[in-house]
Amino acid sequence: MTIGLRVAGRFGPKEVPGYIIAQVLGGIAGALALYLIASGVPQFSLTAGFASNGYGEHSPGGYSFLACLVSEVVMTFLFLLIILGAASARAPKGFAPLAMGIGLTLIHLISIPVTNTGINPARSTGPALFVGDWA
């Protein structure tokens, strides 16, 4: 998202590294919190993937690499369009959070069965660190 917003002129070049670092650290912190909660029961296991993105045997629906790549690119692009449109100066005031929330919900409903929904690599990094090689 940050790179897309930079390309659209919404972020200055000096802002991008800080946003990316903050997003990755936030993804790791979120995954850590979920890990600490989920591992509180004896039957917890990382073998199911811990919401990591994947293709083939690691895709919830068994989708191919190409199908998963296209899904992630298209869904990320659509979410970026929603953000850019909802946050535009020409958009009705006060509706951006609603548009973004509904859009993100629909994107997840569509793509969770395909890849577990990444949309943002920072979101995917945290769980991937806990799962490791996953094989």
Buried (B, 14 or more C-beta within 10 A) or exposed (E): BBEBBBEEEBBEEEEBEEBBEEBBEBBBEBBEEBBEEBEEEEEEEBEEBBBBBBBEEBBBEEBEEEBBEEBBEEBBEBBBEBBBBBBEEEEEEEEBEEBBEEBBEBBEEBBEBBBBBBBBBBBBBBBBBBBEEBE
